Amino acid sequence: MDFVRKDLSNYNQKLQSLFFMRKPKRNIYLIGMMGTGKSTIGEKVARQLSIEFYDSDREIEKQEGNSVSEIFTQHGELKFRELEQSFIESGHPESNCIVSCGGGLCMIRGMLEKLRGKGFVICLWANAEVIFERIKQDRGRPLLLVDEPRREIQKIIEARRDTYLQADLVIDCNNVSIKDVAMKVIDAATDLN
């Protein structure tokens, strides 16, 4: 019980110190598989740091007037990747924001380097089983429309692993609370100043 009190005390102290903290000068880019919590964590961190939050998928949906799955269906993956690249190049501020990137964004040739040039790249990492459990109720995920979604998730993780692990920081999100992951991102952001 003392450990829990100490943990909460440290969390509260960290939150209180944010009132006196400068905003990070560099952008923070969250990469990783769907279901790792990029959007949830990004929103939470942005609120705590008083910076803007952008979700690349949502921004593209607003711009195009269609969902990501509709863009894939109607125009193909290549068109969607072009829209992602355009968003990273000019669709958000050059500093003081946090961006949740689509899971495949950093697989575009040269994109990880481009993200690094614009900011600090954090990979939120989770295994296939954890991801499946988090997204299995979301019927809007095209990945769940295959015969064996767990196997498909694992296949994608294996294809992207080496790129994801080249991030400036990798945070393990397997069975870790949103609060704890957010605090790790905040710690990284405060270290950027």
C-alpha positions as CSV (number, residue, x, y, z in Angstrom):
1,M,0.0,0.0,0.0
2,D,2.9,2.4,0.7
3,F,4.2,1.6,-2.7
4,V,0.9,2.7,-4.3
5,R,0.8,5.9,-2.2
6,K,4.4,6.7,-3.2
7,D,3.6,6.0,-6.9
8,L,0.5,8.3,-6.8
9,S,2.5,10.9,-5.0
10,N,5.2,10.8,-7.6
11,Y,2.5,11.0,-10.4
12,N,0.8,14.0,-8.7
13,Q,4.2,15.8,-8.2
14,K,5.0,15.2,-11.9
15,L,1.6,16.6,-12.9
16,Q,2.0,19.7,-10.7
17,S,5.5,20.4,-12.1
18,L,4.0,20.5,-15.6
19,F,2.4,23.9,-14.7
20,F,5.9,25.3,-14.6
21,M,7.3,23.3,-17.5
22,R,8.1,24.8,-20.9
23,K,6.4,23.3,-23.9
24,P,8.7,20.9,-25.8
25,K,10.3,22.8,-28.7
26,R,10.4,19.8,-31.0
27,N,7.3,17.8,-32.1
28,I,6.7,14.4,-30.6
29,Y,5.6,11.7,-33.1
30,L,4.0,8.5,-31.8
31,I,4.4,5.5,-34.0
32,G,3.4,1.9,-33.6
33,M,0.7,-0.6,-34.4
34,M,-3.0,0.2,-34.2
35,G,-4.3,-0.6,-30.7
36,T,-1.1,0.5,-28.9
37,G,-2.8,3.6,-27.6
38,K,-1.2,6.3,-29.8
39,S,-4.3,8.5,-30.0
40,T,-5.4,8.1,-26.4
41,I,-1.9,8.7,-25.1
42,G,-1.3,11.5,-27.5
43,E,-4.5,13.4,-26.4
44,K,-3.6,12.8,-22.7
45,V,-0.1,14.1,-23.1
46,A,-1.1,17.1,-25.2
47,R,-3.6,18.1,-22.5
48,Q,-1.0,17.8,-19.8
49,L,1.7,19.7,-21.7
50,S,-0.8,22.3,-23.1
51,I,0.3,21.6,-26.7
52,E,-1.7,20.7,-29.8
53,F,-2.6,17.1,-30.7
54,Y,-3.0,15.8,-34.2
55,D,-4.0,12.3,-35.3
56,S,-2.8,11.8,-38.8
57,D,-5.7,9.4,-39.7
58,R,-8.3,11.8,-38.4
59,E,-6.8,14.8,-40.1
60,I,-6.7,12.9,-43.4
61,E,-10.4,11.9,-42.9
62,K,-11.4,15.5,-42.3
63,Q,-9.5,16.7,-45.4
64,E,-10.8,14.0,-47.7
65,G,-14.4,13.7,-46.2
66,N,-14.0,9.9,-46.1
67,S,-12.9,7.4,-43.5
68,V,-9.5,5.7,-43.8
69,S,-11.1,2.4,-44.9
70,E,-13.2,4.3,-47.5
71,I,-10.0,5.9,-48.9
72,F,-8.3,2.5,-49.0
73,T,-11.3,1.0,-50.8
74,Q,-12.0,3.8,-53.2
75,H,-8.5,5.0,-54.0
76,G,-6.1,2.3,-52.8
77,E,-3.3,2.2,-50.3
78,L,-0.8,4.2,-52.4
79,K,-3.2,7.2,-52.4
80,F,-3.6,7.0,-48.6
81,R,0.2,6.8,-48.1
82,E,0.5,10.0,-50.3
83,L,-2.0,11.7,-48.1
84,E,-0.1,10.6,-45.0
85,Q,3.2,11.9,-46.4
86,S,1.6,15.2,-47.3
87,F,0.2,15.6,-43.8
88,I,3.7,15.0,-42.3
89,E,5.3,17.4,-44.7
90,S,2.9,20.3,-44.3
91,G,-0.3,19.4,-42.4
92,H,0.7,20.3,-38.9
93,P,2.8,22.9,-37.0
94,E,6.6,22.7,-37.1
95,S,6.9,22.7,-33.3
96,N,5.0,22.3,-30.0
97,C,2.6,19.5,-31.0
98,I,2.2,15.8,-30.6
99,V,1.2,13.6,-33.6
100,S,-0.3,10.2,-33.5
101,C,0.9,8.6,-36.8
102,G,-0.9,5.9,-38.7
103,G,0.6,2.4,-38.1
104,G,2.1,2.1,-41.6
105,L,3.3,5.7,-41.9
106,C,6.9,5.1,-40.9
107,M,7.1,2.2,-43.5
108,I,7.1,4.8,-46.3
109,R,10.7,5.0,-47.5
110,G,12.6,7.8,-45.8
111,M,9.6,8.7,-43.5
112,L,11.2,7.7,-40.2
113,E,14.2,9.9,-41.0
114,K,11.8,12.7,-42.0
115,L,10.0,12.3,-38.6
116,R,13.3,12.4,-36.8
117,G,14.2,15.6,-38.6
118,K,11.0,17.2,-37.5
119,G,10.9,15.9,-33.9
120,F,11.3,13.1,-31.4
121,V,9.9,9.7,-32.4
122,I,8.4,7.4,-29.8
123,C,7.2,3.9,-30.6
124,L,4.4,2.5,-28.5
125,W,5.0,-1.2,-28.6
126,A,2.5,-4.1,-27.8
127,N,2.4,-7.7,-28.8
128,A,-0.3,-9.2,-31.1
129,E,-2.5,-10.7,-28.4
130,V,-2.7,-7.4,-26.4
131,I,-3.5,-5.5,-29.7
132,F,-6.2,-8.0,-30.6
133,E,-7.8,-7.8,-27.2
134,R,-7.9,-4.0,-27.4
135,I,-9.3,-3.7,-30.9
136,K,-11.5,-6.8,-31.3
137,Q,-14.8,-5.0,-30.6
138,D,-14.0,-2.2,-33.1
139,R,-15.8,-3.3,-36.4
140,G,-14.3,-0.2,-38.1
141,R,-10.9,-1.9,-38.3
142,P,-10.4,-3.6,-41.7
143,L,-7.8,-5.8,-40.1
144,L,-10.5,-7.6,-38.2
145,L,-12.3,-8.6,-41.4
146,V,-9.8,-11.3,-42.3
147,D,-10.2,-15.0,-41.3
148,E,-7.5,-15.0,-38.7
149,P,-7.0,-11.4,-37.3
150,R,-4.5,-12.5,-34.6
151,R,-2.2,-14.1,-37.2
152,E,-2.6,-11.0,-39.5
153,I,-1.6,-8.7,-36.6
154,Q,1.4,-10.8,-35.9
155,K,2.4,-10.8,-39.5
156,I,2.2,-7.0,-39.7
157,I,4.2,-6.6,-36.4
158,E,7.0,-8.9,-37.8
159,A,7.1,-6.8,-41.1
160,R,7.3,-3.5,-39.2
161,R,9.3,-4.5,-36.1
162,D,12.8,-3.4,-37.3
163,T,11.5,0.0,-38.4
164,Y,9.5,0.6,-35.2
165,L,12.5,-0.3,-33.1
166,Q,14.5,2.4,-34.7
167,A,12.4,5.1,-32.9
168,D,14.2,7.4,-30.6
169,L,12.4,5.8,-27.7
170,V,10.4,2.5,-27.5
171,I,7.8,2.3,-24.7
172,D,6.4,-1.2,-23.8
173,C,2.6,-0.9,-23.6
174,N,1.9,-4.5,-22.9
175,N,-0.4,-4.6,-19.8
176,V,0.7,-1.1,-18.8
177,S,-1.8,1.6,-17.8
178,I,-2.6,4.6,-20.0
179,K,-1.5,6.8,-17.2
180,D,1.9,5.1,-16.9
181,V,2.6,5.2,-20.6
182,A,1.5,8.9,-20.7
183,M,4.0,9.7,-17.9
184,K,6.8,8.0,-19.9
185,V,6.0,10.2,-22.9
186,I,5.8,13.3,-20.6
187,D,9.2,12.4,-19.1
188,A,10.7,12.1,-22.6
189,A,9.1,15.4,-23.6
190,T,10.5,17.2,-20.5
191,D,13.9,15.8,-21.3
192,L,13.8,17.4,-24.8
193,N,13.9,20.9,-23.3
